[in-house]
């Protein structure tokens, strides 16, 4: 018990002392609104551009106007429990807010947001998914990633903000700030009919977990390791106030909704976890090794 208590105290001391350093997001490459000459823009707290260096960056609240284009969906009410089909979902969104202890008055939130500010964050993702019917008639499906495929995501920092929800453009012309893979998914979706059926509606939720493979140190420090995405899914979309169905999603024309291709309204938030610093890992390993050695010495004395 003493050994366990000492180890717990060591772990507590490491984390309370800031073993995992807080992450920052540097927005200084954006113009300073005090000199931008655009009436109505809020005053930035930093004279060096954007909102300066944001402290304690933890994640991004993606706007409820986010859109997901489903392609290749083949399940119908003729399917039964256990039937499945693979499809592709392409997603894009712009940031509504940044998780940080710093103020972000110069973050541009595209319409229906105020559309003022000199930088924006956008994201795109390509998910390869499998829908499995949970009942006869397939009104409810479970969503997982298709085996032997890779689903990817990217977050962009854009200091020439121009995301346009209606056109579906301006989501990928920033600088890649973070990118990685989605590795696991827990999701369900319920629909009253196929997406091509007039009046059909659908609602669902999803939690994705993934890996950060690239951290652009110009913007984010220290490097990030993991990510989680929590979201709600709606069809045909107006369930989210102000949702505008885009003409394009990551460059792909959406076209009219059909049974196999349709647009979901996706409202999500993404969190990040940093990479533990090497010195922290070494100290933790040394502490655990020390506890083990101490325990062996006590056993030898007894």
N, C-alpha and C positions, 0 to 999 in steps of 0.2 A: 504493500500500500504506500509506503514511504517513497519507493522508487517511482511509482505511478504519479504520486503527488508532485514529486520534484520535476518529473518530465512535463507534467501539465503546467507547472509554474514557468518552466523554461519556454515552452511554446507560447504561453500567454505573454511573457516578457518580450519575446521576439516580435509578436504582432502588435503589441501595444506600443512598442518603440518604433513602429513604422517599418517593419521588416519588408513589407511590400510597399514601395514608395508610391505616392499619389501620382496619377497620370495627368499630364498637361496637354492642352490643345492650343497650338500657336496659330492665331488668326492674323498676325501682323502683316502678312503679304497683301491683305486687302487694303483698299484705299481708306483714308480717314474721312468720315462723313462731314467733318467740319470744313473740309476743302472740296467736297464732291460737287457742291453747287446744286444739289437736288433738294428743292423745298419739301419739307415734311419729313425728312429723314431725322431720326433721333440722334442726339449727340453721343458719340462714342466715348467711353471712359478712358481711352488711350489716345495719346497724341501721335502714336507711331503706326497706327493703322488698325482697321477692324476693331475688334474688342480686346486687342492685346493678347496676352497669354492667359487662357482660361485654366483655372486651378481645379483640381479634383474632377477631371473629366471621367465620367462613368458610363455614358451611353448617349443615345440619340432617340428622341421621340419622333418617329416618322409620321408625317401628316396623315390624317384620316382620309385624305383624298388619294392615297396610294392605290395603284391599279395592278392587277395580275391578269395576264392573258393566258388562258388555258388553250392548249392545242392538242389534238389527237385523243380526245376523250370519247370512249366508245360504249360505255355502260348505259343501259336503258332500263325501263321498268320490266322488260322481259328477263332480266338477269335475276339470279337467286343468290342467297347467302353463300359466301365463299368465292363467288366469281370475282375476277379482278381484271383491271386494264391499266396499262402504263400510258402516261401522258407527260407533257412538258408544261411548266408554268413559268412565265417570264414576268418579272416584277420590277416596278420602278416607283420611287417616291422622293419627295423633298422633305427636309427637316422642318418640323414645327417648333422644336425646342431642343436645346442641348443640355444634357445632364452635367451640371457643373456648379460649383459654389460661386462662380463669377457671373456677373451680369452679361447678357448678350443682346443689347439693344440694336446692334448693327447686323444681326443675322436676318437675311432676307427670307421671308416666308412668302412664297409665290401665291397668287390668287387661288382660293378665296382669302388668303392672308393679306396683310397690308402691303406686301411687295415693296418694302423699303429696306435699305441696307446695302452694304457693298460686298457681302460674301454670302454664299449659301452652301449647304451640304445636301448632296443627292445620293441616291443608291440605286443600283440595279442588281438583279439576281436571276440566275437560270436554275430552276429546280427540275430534276427528273423524278417524277413521283409515280406511285402505284396506288390506285384506289381499289379497295376491297369491299364488296357488298357485305353489309352486316345483317341484312334481312331480305326476305322474299320481296321482289319488286325494286330492291336496291335504292330505297329512298334515303338510306343512311349509309355512308361509306367511311371507312377508316383510311387515312392517308399515311403512307410511309414512303421512304425513298426507294426508287427502283434499284434492286441489287446490281452490283458491278457498274454503277454509274457514279459520276462526280457532279455534285451540285455546288455552284460557286456564287459568290457575292462580292461586290466592290462598293466602297464608299468614296465619294469624290468631294474635294474642296474646290470651290469655284469662286475666284475673286472677280469674275465678270458675270454675275448671276443673271440667268435668263430662263430658268425652268418654266415651261409653259404647259399647264395641265391639259388644256383643251387640245393643243396640237400634239402633245406628247413628246416635245423636243426639249433640249437643253439639260438633259439628265446625265449625259456622259462626256460633256466637253470640259469638265474640270480636271484637276490633277488627282490621280488615284492616291488616296490617303491611307486607306486600309483595304485589305482584300483577304479572301480565304475561302473555306469550304463549309458547307452545311453537312453535318455528319449523321445526325439523328433527328427524328421527327415523331411527335405525338400529336395526332390531329384527327378530328372527325368533322363531317359535314352532312347536313340534312337538307333535302330539297323536296319541294312539293310536286316537281315534275321535271322533265328534261329542260335544259336551258333554252331550247328552241321553241318551247311551248309558251304561247302568250299567257302572261299572268303568273308564270312559275316564279317561285322565290326559293332562296336557299340561305342558310346561315351555318356558320361553323367557327371553330377556333383551332389554333395550332401553337405548339411550342417547338422551336427548332434550337438545337445546340450545334455549335461548330467550332472551327479552328481558325485563328488568325495566322495567315501565312506571310503577309507582308504588312509592315508598319513603316510608313514614310516618316522618317525622323525629322523632316522639315516641319512637320505639323504635330506629330504625336510622340510623346516621350514619357516614360520608357516604352519599350516594345510591348505589344499586347499579345496574349496567348490564346484566350478563348472568347466565345461570344454566345449570347442567347437572344432569341427573337420570340417575343410573345405577340400574338396577333388575333384579330377577329376577321372572319371572312363573310362577305355578304354578296348575294346576287339578287336582283340585277344592279344594285349599287346605291340607289337613292335612299337606302336605309341610313346612309351617312349623310347628314345635312351638308349641302354644298358640293356633293360629289359630282364631278364632271367626267364623263367617259372620254378617255383620250383617243385621238385618231391613231396614235402610234404608241407601242410599248417597246422600249429599247430598239427602236427602228423597225419594228414589225407592225404592219398595218393590222388594226384590230378587226375591221369589217363588221358586219352585222352579227349578232349572236345566233349561233346555230347549236345543234345538239353536240357537236364535236369541238367547236371553237367558240369561246365566250369570254367576257371580261368580268372579273371579280373586283369588288371594292375591298381593299386590304388596309386595315388600320393596325399598325404595329409599333412596337418599341424594342430597341436593341440595346443590350448591355454588353460591356466588355470587362475582361479580367486581365491584369498585367502579368508579365513574365516575372517570377521571383528572381531577385538579383543573385548572382553567383555567390557573393559573400554571405548572403542570408542562408542559402542552401548549405554552404560549407559549415556555417555556425550551427545550423540545425543538425547536420550529420554528426558534427563533433560532439554536440550535446547528447544525442542519442547514443553514440559510441561510448561516451563517458558514463552514461547511466548503466549501460551494459557491463562495462568494466567494473564499476562500483558494485553492481549486484554480484558479479562473479567473486570479487574479493571478499564480500560479506559471506558468501556461501563457503569459501575456502576456510574462513576463520571459524565458522560453525562446525 
